Amino acid sequence: MIDEGTEELVIVTARAEEIRTGLDTGYSIEELRLPLSRRMVHALVAATTAATAVKLKALSARIAELEAGGVRYSGCYQRALEYRKGSVVTFASSMWAALDNVPAGVQPGSNTAFWQLAQKGKPTTKRVKATGSEQ
């Protein structure tokens, strides 16, 4: 079902296209020198308004999409995974945010075009590899 705002937008867009078609016709030099009629001014305003309304509707949809996404925590970094823009991972006790779509194997901190440090963690102590015998 189409709401009133969408229906009105469709009507205005169709009317703007009619006006645009009329404006694209060839005018003689004498016709171009004549002052604009009130009808022509209204037509120009309607065309501009319709174009702006279409752009605003697209931007509103994009804003809603971005706000719905929020921050996506993806857990600990795994080199075999690809990460989408906006993903947040932990790596080396720090939190990293993906600035762009990150291909698999691009480690946080290795490429500033893909990763940004969001929260620096405390360095962990080195782990000692256990062997079968003490020396």
Number of C-alpha atoms within 10 A of each C-alpha: 5 7 7 9 9 12 12 13 17 14 13 18 20 14 16 21 16 13 17 16 10 11 13 8 8 9 10 8 8 7 10 10 9 8 8 10 9 9 9 13 11 12 19 16 13 19 21 14 16 22 16 12 15 14 11 12 13 11 12 12 11 12 12 10 11 11 10 9 10 10 13 13 14 15 12 15 20 16 13 10 12 15 23 16 16 19 21 24 22 21 18 15 13 16 20 26 24 21 17 14 15 20 14 12 12 18 16 23 14 10 11 11 12 20 24 17 18 14 12 13 13 9 9 8 6 6 6 6 5 7 7 5 5 5 4
